[in-house]
Amino acid sequence: MMLKRGLALLLLLVCVSGCALSEDVPPFGDFSDVFADRFLPPGSAPVQEPLFYQSENIRIEITPIRRQKTDIYVADIYVRSTEHFQRAFSQGKWRKPAEKVADMAQEHQAVLAMTGDNGHNLATGWVVGNGVYWRQTKSVKRDMCILYRSGVMETIELQQVDNDVLREKAARQEFWHCFLFGPALLDAQGKAKSTFNSTVNPANPRSAIGYFEPGHYCFVQIDGRGAPSKLEPGKKSTGLRLNELSLFMEELGCTAAYNLDGGQSSMLYFDGAVLSSPYKNGRKTGDIVLIRELETPEALPLDLSGEEEK
């Protein structure tokens, strides 16, 4: 075991921190057969409606919910390939000056986008986006979330994080994204939790990723802090506590779920505009999660160099 682990770590050292690995990359999860009835036939023009999008590669249906004096948006997502589930950083690279969520979404021709983990403000923890490894240190405070190239998503509580195991997986180039805001919202059995590795427990605007099975995910965005309700005019949104969000993700049927950056950063973008009602009109952030088509000539090319400017 020690020899195998040593060999894996040696392989990882071939790639310097912040580079995109290129040889023997595992294939993306292909869900063409599993969810064949969710997508349009090849060659079909996409169908776009106010809360719905369907193409030969993607299906998104957004359900607005008014619950506990709060506006909640649930985007149910199916993708033909894991590659459609992407991440974008402000100005194309990690740790660049923050941008507006809508600007990043438009630059990358996102069909759907939501606030990311704002990891550029966190001192430690793995940062991986679109297969580019920007940082490979263990967080000393936070749970983590991994979306593998296979389409599997898992959350790992802080005390269970083994950096040697992570490096072995990185050497095999298994990661597509790693998130480090947290906390994990469900236990290993997909059940709601009562305690969380976070101090941000009071009611707040929230952003969360939910996972059902490979190729099937959801973005959940919650308004709060007194932001005006779009679903019940004249009312305001309170937000959800972490235990309330956890229960909600279990209710949706997620088998894993993870909390991303919230508060004033939290917002959901769809069909060319911000759909939700951000607190104080929102703020700029360092990254977003997004769903997009791959053949979009107008889209800003993804920067896979992994090189960070000094």
Buried (B, 14 or more C-beta within 10 A) or exposed (E): EEEEBEEBBEBBEEBEBBBBBEEEEBEBBBBEEBBEEBBBEEEEEEEBEEBBBBBBBBBBBBEBBBEBBBBBBBBBBBBBBBBBBBBBBBBBBBBBEBBBBBBBBBBBBBBBBBBBBBBBEBEBBBBBBBBBBBBBBBBEBBBBBBBBBBBBBBBBBBEEBEEEEBBBBBBBBBBBBBBBBBBBBBBEEBEBBEEBBBEBEEBBBBBBBBBBBBBBBBBBBBBBBEBBBBBEEEBBBBBBBBBBBBBBBBEBEBBBBBBBBBBBBBBBBBBEEBBBBBBEEBBBBBBBBBBBBEEEEEBEEBBEEBEEEE
